[in-house]
Amino acid sequence: MKTRSWMYSLFAILLAFSLVATACGNDDDDPGAGPAASSDDSGDDIAADDSGDDMADDDSGDDMADDSGDMAGDDMADDAVVIEEIGPPEDTVVTVCDAPSFTQIYAKVMANRGFAENRGFEMDFVACHSGAAQAAALVSGQVDIALNTPDNMLGIRNADFDVVMFAQVVDNHFFDIVVSNNFGEIDCPQGDWECAMAALNGTRVGVVARGVAAEQIARQLLDSAGFDPDDSTYIATGLAGTTLAALDADEVDWAITFEPGLSTAELDGIGYAPFRLRAGDGPTELDWPSAIMLTARSYWDANPNTVLHYRAAILEAMEWLRDPANRDAVLEELDAHLGLDPEVAAYIFDNNIGSMTVTAELDPVRITNNVNYAVGRGILKQAQEFGEFAVGPGIDVILPEALVPETDLVRICQAPSFNGLAVQVAVEKGMLGDLGVTGEFVQCPSGPANAAALIANEVQFSVNTPDNMLRIRQADFDVVMFQQIQDKHFFDIVVSNNFGEIDCEQGDIDCTMAALDGTRVGVVARGAAAEQIARQLYDSAGLNPDDAAYIATGLSGTTLAALSSGEVDWAITFEPGLSQAEFDDIGYAPFSLRAGQFPDELDWPSAVNTTSREFFDNNRNTVAIYAQAVRGAMDWLRNPANREATLELMNSFLGLDREVAEIVYERNIGIFSLNGALQPARLQNNVDYAVGRDLLEEPQDFDDFAVSP
């Protein structure tokens, strides 16, 4: 179905801004903004959250001008600021991601030079120093708009968050290559990227963050030059300052980074560029605009005028930046934003202002090339049409058919724990019901109880640890996982104060486990996940797990009682018991699994959504709807605007008083999965763990137990 929705376009613009700001910190505004779409289109967005949003890109500047009265001509000075007949902004405070990079300067100018205020809104900046951080801020509702690379944005869509793009900010690349002077001079003609990549094959590459845009560009450069990207080592070096430090200290041989790091590296004699992506060097696979503005489709639907005004203000800011009369003032803005002295600021400005968009119009052909790149790099499962993820006046929006559930009633395992909040919110706040499915809870107080309820068909959905789920498969019940609930561990350690203080440094696992060798361990249920984690901690520390005594202490309340009475010396349990133990002075944590302090064997996501394969095969739409609702609930929980409502729910659902609820919330809200996407590598690590613990007789491939609704 194709429709036109300015609201969708607007929503996409906001999401794009949040995402790009993470990686680049700059936005591009769209010159041709049409009149605001009516809010009655918003319902369509919600129904379409599985599919791409409309692109906010205009097919041409003329189309946009026709729809909105804006001129999107070639001459920025003449046309950029003429955007007429946009209604008043629906949202007068727009929250945007902020990062210390050259691309973000447009947003600072918008705010500092009055372009936002003149259009009836103000900007509230939230620090988002990586693409992943920007995505998280957008998904959680902390920001309304972000800036990101189009492939990062497609990766978010691939994880079923309906983000849309509405404007182009950087027409060329803002990422580029810098080779450390420690590596030495590459004997290649300037601009010969294939020769340069041959010299850099198998070396150490600095990237902003693992797995996202910078690393993917580095991998594509090697791939396009005919080399195996896996032969190189990728090291997360962060933003400009830490990347330069890594290059200077010879921790990496070269890096993919952005300004001010690129120019500073050359000025300070740290590195050089054997070719320049910003100048058009590089393979055809990388021929795409590098920064677009993003927003959530829901924000676009609810605030089309705000998004269009935001886009117009971007163009006004871009025109101001390009005006030679403002050069001194621009350098002052760069100094305030990036802390650059005038010489460096001028060098960066002169090298990069030409890459900033003049029209902000989305380029369907080059963005489609990015789609192909994203599919080829495994960032995107399958190609998407331009109208699925782009919005704006003049763009034909492509929306998916609404999912129709095969069954309208499902039963769900539930237990009073912090990790049960997501499904509680999905049902209680109507997120599941609004999609046509009623959820009923069945109490399942442990992993084995979850398994038993699923096998007996008493429930259709159950959250479990991946190793518990694999054990069910071991027993010949074809259970499958379809969604990740918690990327980190929800189980953790608490040592009874009766046991006394352990003379080990905080976080020293081996020392702690040596002190706990041969003691009494409280676990939720015998043989299940908590006991297996305790045994692995002993095993990884070189101790015999059978020397300890394992005592089933149940959920939080009875586990705390067992710790307090001296029945057990320590326990593996979950919230709210972990925080309650410290609050009531019952126990303490000598290290923290939730904070990433664990042996390699325990590096896996701790909670996945499961169902039977039979139910999945017969009810794919219902499973997809359930996953959407739980994903929406996780997004709702992470949104700081819902903090008070979450604390109230923690009181009614978990029986926690306000002070304890606040502690539990602050320590654990970050464990919920950002996008619900299953992580094959870490789940495969859990398979190895399960085999090593004799929970599984033989390994299973990810595709054997994972499905995608």
N, C-alpha and C positions, 0 to 999 in steps of 0.2 A: 504494500500500500504506500502511495506517495502523497504527501501533503506538504503544505508550506507552513512553517511555524516560526514566527520571529521569536517567540518565547524560547523555543528550543535553541535557536541560534544564540540567543542571549545567554542561556544557561551554559552552552558550550563554551562561550567566551570566558565566562567566569572560571570554569574548571581549568581551561587551558592556561589561564594566567597563574593559577595556584601552582600547577605542575611545572611550568617553565620557570617560574621564579625559583623553584628549588634548584634546578640545574643551572640556570643562567642568571636569574635575577632581573630580566628585563621583559617588557611587554611591548607588543606592537598594537597600535590601535587601528581600527578598521575605518577607513574614511567614509565609506558609503553606508551609513546606518539608516535603515528604513524606519517607518513609523512603528510604534510599539505594537506588539501583538497583544491581543486580548488574553486575559488570564484563563479563559475557558479552554485554552489549549493545554493547560498544565496537566490535566488528567491523562492526556495521551503520553506525556513524558514518563509518568510513573509506570504506566503499563508497558513502556518500552525500555525499561531499565536493563534488559538483557541485550538489547540491540544497540547499535551505534546511535549517537545523537546526530541531529542534523548538523551539517557543517555550517558555521557562520560565515563561510566564505561566499563572496559574490562571484558569479561567473564573470562579471566584468564591472568596471567602475560605473559604466553607464546604467547597468541594471540597478545598481545600488542607488544611484542618484535618482532614478525613476521612482524607486520604492520609497525613498526617504527624503529626497531633496538634497542629499549630500552629494558633493562632487568628488569623484575618486579619480581625477585626472592625473596626468603625468607630472604636472607642476605642483609640487607639494605646497608651495607658498600660496598659490592661487586657490587650490581646491581642498586642502586637508581639513580646514576648520569649518567648512560650510556643511553643517549637518542640521537639517531643519525638521520640525514637526515630530520631535520625540517628546512624548508626554513626560510628566514629572517622574523622577526616579521613585520606584516603590520602596527601595532600601536606601536610606540616606547615610548609612555607615557601612562601607564596604571593607571587609577584612581580607588582606592580601598577604601572600608570602613575601618575605624579604630576605635577600641573600647578598653578601658583599661581592658583587660582580658588576662588570660594566653594563651588562644587559639590563640590570635592574635600575639603571639611572633614570630611565623614562618615568618610572613610578615615583621616584623621589621628586623629579621635576613636576609631575602632575600634582603632587601634594604641596610642594614648597612654593611653586609659582602660581598657585591658585586655579589651575585648570580644572581640578576636581571640584573645588568649591564653587566655581562659576557655573558648574553644571548641576549643582544641588546635592552633592554628596561629599562626604569626607572619607579619608582612607585610614584604616587602622592596620599597622604592620605587625606581622608575627614572624619571628625568625625561623626560617626553614633552610638549613644549610646544605641540603642534598636533594636529589630527585626523589629519593625514598621518603625523606622527611616532608617534602612538599606533598607527595601523594598521600601520606598519612594525615597531614593537616587538612587536606581537602576532603578525604573520605570521612574523617571524624567530625567535620563541620567546623573546625577551628578557623578555616579560611573559606572565603567565597570564591576567590579567583586565584589562579596560579599560572606560572609560566613554565613550560617544559618542552622537551624535544617531542616531535610527533610520535616517535617510536615508543618513548616512555609512556606517552598518553595512551597509545594502543595497547601497551602492556597492562595498563590499569583497566582498560575496557576488557581485555582478555580475562581479567580476574572478576568480571561481572559487575564492575562499578560503572554506571552509565555516565561517563565523562564525555564532554563534547568540546570541540575547538571552535572558536569563533573569529579569530584574527591571526594574522601572521606578523611576527615581530622582527625576526632576523631572516632576511631572504637567503643569505649565504650561511656558511657555518660560523658558529661562535666558538665551538671546540676546535682545537688545532694541536699540532704536534710540537713538542720541544724535546730536543736530545741533549743530555747532560754533556758538558764539556769534559767531564771525567771519562766519558766513553771514548772521546777522541773524535777527530774529523772523519766524516763519511766521504769516501772517494766516489761521489756521484755528482752529476751536473745538478745545479739548483733546479728544483721542481720535478726531478725524476723520482717519483714516489715508489715505483717498482724496484728501482735500484736501491733506494734507501731502505725499503722493507727487507730486501735480501740481506743487507748489512745488520738489520735489527732482529732478524729471525732468531728465536730461541733466547731472547734476552729478558730483562726484568722491566715490566711496564707499570708506571704509576697511573692509577685511575681514581676518579673522585670517590666512587663507591663500587663495591664488587657487584657485577651482574647487570648494571644499568648502562646508561647511554655511553659514557666514556669508554668503558671496557668493550662494549659492542662495536664501537667505531674502530678501536684498536684491532679487535679480532677480524673485522671486515677488511681492514687494510692488509693484514697478513693473508687472509683468505683470498682476496682478489689478486694478490701478488703471487699466488700459487703455493703458499706455505700453510702448514698445519697450525692454527692458532693455539692449540693445546700444548705446543712445544714451548710456548712462552709462559712466563710467570707473571700473574697480575696481582698487584699490591695496592690496597686502598690507601691513598695518600691525602684524601680530603680536598679542601679548597686550595686557593693559590698559595697561601703562606706555608702550609705543611707540605705541599707538593714541591715547592722550591727548596725547602729544607731537605726533603728526601733526595732530590736531584743533586743538591750541593754536597750532601753527606755520602753520595754514592750508594744509596739504598736502592735506587732504581736507575736504569740506564736511559730511559726516555719516558715521556708521559703524554697523555691526552688530557688537556686542561683548558682553561679559558682565562679571559682577562680578569684582574690585572696580572695574573701569573705569566702569561705569554710574553708581554712586553717587559715586565720586570726581570724575567730570566735573561733576556738579551741585554738590557741596560746594565744589569749587575754582573754580567759575564758568567752566568750560571749555565746557560744553554743556548741552543741555536735551533733554527727551523730549516731542515734540509728541503722541505717543500711546504706549501701552505694550503690547507683546506679552504681557508677564507678567501684565497685568491683563485679558487677553482681547480687546484691540483687534486688528484685523487681519482679513484675508480668511479664508474658510472653508478654503481650501487649506492654511492654516498651523495648523489646529486639530488638533494632535497633541502627545503628550508629547515633551519635548525631550531627555531624557537617559535612556538605558537602560544596563544592564550587559551586557557582551559577553564571550564567550570563544570559543575554538576548539572545534568539536565534539569533536575528539580529546581535548582537555583535559576536557571535560564527561564523555565516556565513561570516561576513566581515573580521574577524581577526583570522582564525584558527591557523595560525602559532604562533601568539602572545599568544593565550590561551595555546597551547601545550608547548611553552617555559615557560610560567608561571607555568604550572603544573610541568615541569621538575625542575624548580628552587625551588619549594616547597620541593620536595624530597631531593634536595641538602641541603636545609636549615635544614630539619629534620635530615639528617645524621649528619650534623655539630652539632646540638643540642644534639644528643645522644652520641657523641664522648667524652669519659671521659677526654681526653686531653683538651677539650674546656670548662670544667666545670666552671672555674673562669670567663671566658669571657661570658658564658651564664648567670651567676649571675649578671654580669655587665649590660647585655642587659635587664634583668628583672628589675633591679634597675632603668635603664633609662626609661623603658616603663611603669612600675607600681609604681615606687617610693618605692621599698621594700628594707629593710635592708637585709644584706646577710643571716642572720638566717632564716627569713621568706621566702626569695626567694628560699633558698635551700630546705626548707620544702615543699613549693609548687611544686618546680621542681621534687623532688623525689616522691611526691604523684601523679603526673599527667603525667610525660613524657611517662609512659607506655601506656597511653590511646591514645597517638598520633599515627596516622597511620604509618605503615612501607612501605606499597606498594601504598597507595592512591587509590587502586582499589575499585570501587563501588561494594557493596555486594548485588546482585539482590534479594536474598532470604530475608535478613533482612530488606532491603529497602521496599520490598513488604509488609513485616509485618508492616512497618510504614504506608504504604498506607492503610492497613486495620485499623490500629489505627486511622488514620486521618478520615476515613469514619465513624468509630464508634464514634468519638468525634464530628462529625458534621463539621469538618474543611474542608472536601472534600465532594462535593455533591455525587459523584460516583467514583468508583475505576478507576484508570488509569493503563495502562500497562507500564512496565519498559521502553520500547522503546519510549513511548510518551514523557517522561520527562528527559531521560538520553542520553547523547551524548558522542562520543569519538571513537577512533579506535577500531574496533572489535564489536561495538554495533549495533545491527539491529535497525535502526530508524523506528519508526512508525509515519507516518504523516497522517493527516486527508484529506479527500477529500476536494478539494476547494469548497467553497460555490458558488452556482450559483443563482444570484438574480432572483426572479420571475418577478420583474419589474425593469427596468433600469432607471426610472425617478421618483424622489420624490420631493414633494414641502415641504418646511420647514418654519415655523414661525421664524421671526427674528426681533430684535429690537436693536438699537444702545446702548448697555449696556455692561459692562465688562463681565457679565456672558454669553453674546452672543458670546464671542471670540472663545469658543471651537468649535462650529459648523461652525463659519466663517473660522477657520483654517482648519477644516476637508474638507470643500469644496474648499477654495482658494488654499490650498497647495496640492490638488489632492489626499488626503487620501481616500476620498469616491470614486472619479472617478477611482482611481487605482484598486478598488475592483469591478468595473463594474457598478457603479450606479452614475447617474448625479443628482446633487442637485440644485434646484431652490428656491430662497428665496421669501417669501411673507411677507410684513411688518405687524407686529402685535404688536402695541405699549403698550399693557396691558394684564393682565391675562384674563379678559373677552374677549378681542379680540382674544387671542390664542384659547380660548374655542370655540368661534363662528366659527373661521376658521376651526377648527378640526371637529366640528359637521357638517358644511356645506361641508366637504370633499374638501375644498380649499387647505388644507395641509394634509400631512400624518404624520408629526412629529412636536411636539411642546414641548418646555420646559415650565414647570409650577411649582408652589409651590404644594406640595402634597395636601394641603387642598383645593386649587382651583380645583385640579383634582378630589378630592372627591366630590366637589359640582357639578361637571359635571355629575358624576355618580348618585348623588342625583336626577338629572333631567332626569334620565333614559337613559342617553347616556353611552354606555358601553365602557368607556375609561380605558386604562390600562397603568401602568408604567412599564418600563423595564430596566431603568438605572438611577443611581444617578449621577448628574452632580456636585453638590456642597454639601459637607458634613457639612459645616458650614452655617451660615446665610449670604446672600448677601444683604438683607435689613438691614438698620441701622438707628439710630436716628441722627438728626441734629437740633440744637436749634438756632433760629435766634439771631444774635447779637443785633437786635433791642429789643428783649425781655429782654436783660440784663443778667448779670451773676447769675447763680443759686448757692445759698450758701449751697452746698452739697459736700461731699468728692467725688472725681472721682471714678466712678464705683458703687456708692450707688443708686441703682435703686429706692427703695421705697422713699427716700428723694427727688430724682429728679422728680418722678411722682407726688408727693404731691405738688411740686412747679409748675408743669404744669397742675394741676387739673383745669378743666373748661376753658381751653384755646382753641385756633384755631389750628387744626392739618391738615397739608398738606398730602394727600395720592394720590397714583397714580390714582386710580379710586375708586368711592364710592362702598362700600360693599365688595371689593376684598381683596387680601392678606395684603397689607400695612395697610388698615384700621383695619383689624382684629388683626394684631399684635399690633397696637396702643391701641386698646380696651383691649387686653389681658394684656398689661403693666399696664393700669389703674386698671383692675380687680384684677390682682395679687398683686397690692399694696394696695388693700382694698378700692379702690375708685370707683365711679359710672362712667362707660365709657360714659353714655348718657349725662353727664354734659358738655362734650367737644363738639366742633363743628368740623365736618369733611368736608374738602374742597378738591375737586378733583383738583390736580395741575399737573397731567400728568407726563412726564418723567423728566430727570434731568434739562434740560434748563428752562422749565417753572416752575419747583419747586423752583429752585434757584431765579428766578425772583419774585416768590410769597414771599419767605423768605426775600429777599432784600427790597421789597416794603412795608413790614409790613402786607401783606395780611394774612399770617399765622404766628403763633408764633414758631412752630416747625413742623417737617415733618418726616415721615418714607419714605425713598427713597433708591436708590442704586447708585453704581458707574456708571459714573464718578462724579455724583452730590455730593457725600459725601466728596471726596477729594477736588473737585473744591470749595465747600463752605468754607472749611478751608483755601485753598490757596488764595481765593479772599476776605477773611475776611468777609464772609457773615454769617457764623454760626460756631458752635462748637459741640462736642460730649461729653456730661456729663457721658456717659457710652457707652459701645460698645457691641452690639449683636454679631458682627463678632469675638470678642475676647472671647466669651463665657459668657459674663455678661448678663444673662437673667434668668427669673423665670423658674422653672422646666417645666411648660406648653409649653415653647417655645424651648425645647430641641429636635429638629428634623432637618433633612437635608432640605435645603431650595429650592432645585431645582432638579426636576426629569424629565427624558425624557418620553414622553407619546405618545401613538398612540391609534387608535380605536382597539377594539378587533377583529372586522371584518378584518381590514387590517393585524393585526398580524396573525390571523388564516390562511389567504390566502397568506401571504408573509413572512413566518418565516425567510427564508434566507436573505431577504432584510433587515429585522429588525436587524438580527444578524450582517450583514455587516455594517449597519448604526452605531450600537453600537460599533463595532470595530473601525470604522473611528473616532468617537467622542472620544473614549478612547485613540486612538493614538494622537489625537489633544491635549487632556489634558496632556498627557505625553510630547508632544512637547512643550507646553506652560511652563511646570515646568522646563524644561531643561535650566540651566543657559546659555548654549551655544547659545540658541535662544533668549536671552534677547533683543538684539538689534533689531532683526527682529520683535519681539513682540511689542516693542515700536513704530516701524514704522507702524505696523498694527493698533496700538491704535491711531495713528495720522490719518491714512486714514479711518478707520472704525468709530472711535469715535470723530475725529476732535480735539484731544487733543494736546496741544503743549508739547514739550519735558519735561519740568520741571514738569508739572502736570501728564503726563503719567508715569514718574518715580515714583511719589508718589503713584499713583493708583496701579501700578505694585507691588511695595514693600509691600503695605498693603494688597493686595488681592490675590496674586498668590497662596498662600497656601490654598485658600478655595476650589479649584477644587478637586473633588474626586480623591483619590489615585488610585482606581481601578474600579470605576463605579459600584461596587456591591451595591445592595439595602440593607439597614440595617433594618431588620424587627422590632426590638424592638423600634428603634427611630421613624420609620414610624408608628408603632402602637400607639406611644405616640402622633403623629400628629392626628391620628384618634380620640383619646380621646379629644384632643384639639378641633378638628372640631365639635365633639358632644357637648362639653362644650360651644362652641361659637354658637351653633344652626346652624352650616353650614351643619350638617349632622343629619338626624333624629334619626338614630340608628347606633351603631358600625358596622364596617365591618371587616372581617378577612383579614389578609395580602394576603392570597392566592386568595381572591376574586378580588383584583385589581392589583396584581403584576404578571408578567409573566417573563419567562426566555428564551430568544431567543437562 
